[in-house]
Amino acid sequence: MKKIETIEEYNQAVERVEILLKQLDETDPSFTSKIDELESELKHYSDLVTDYCDEHFSVGEPTTE
């Protein structure tokens, strides 16, 4: 996935992030290659989710009012 375009893709990406976090938590620390693979995929999906959120759920600048 290069960029999240729809809310459905966003929801799928968030679900994938949750699965990856669980897999990382359950992976034996001695399997460093598997951990590296999971971390790389997690970073990819996290970046996609962050970009989508910044574009579609932006709160804006704070005001002093």
N, C-alpha and C positions, 0 to 999 in steps of 0.2 A: 504494500500500500504506500503510495507516494504522498498523498494528502487526503485528509478526511473531508469529504464534500457534503455528507448528509448526516442528520442526527442518528440514522440507523448505523452508519459506519462509525460514528462516534461511540455509540453504545457498544458495538462489537469490539472496538479498540479498548474501551474501558474494561470490558469483560476479559479481554486477553491480558491486560495489565494485571488484573486480579488473579488470573490463573498463573501467570508467570511468577508473581510474588509468592504464591502458595508453593509452587514448584521449587523456587529458590530456597524457601524455608525448609522444605522437606528433603533437599538434596544433601547427600553426605559431603561434607567439606573437602574430603580427599579427592573428589571428582572435579578437579579444577577446570578441565576442559568443558565439562557440562555446565558448570557454573558460569564460565566465561560466555558460553553460547546463550544461556538464559539471560545474563546481564545485558548482552548486546541487543537481544530482541526486546528486552524490557525498556532499554533506553530508546530504541526506535519508536516503540508504541507510546511511550511516555511523552516523547517529543511531539508526536502527531497529536496526541490528546491536548497537550499544552497549547500548541499552535491553534487548534480548533477553538479551544476555550478563549484564548486571547482575542480571536477574531469574532466569535459569536456571543460570548458571555462577558464582554468587557464591562467593567463597572465604571470606568472613567476616572478622572482625576478628582481627588478629594477637594472639598471646598471648606472655607472657614465660616460659612453661614450656619 
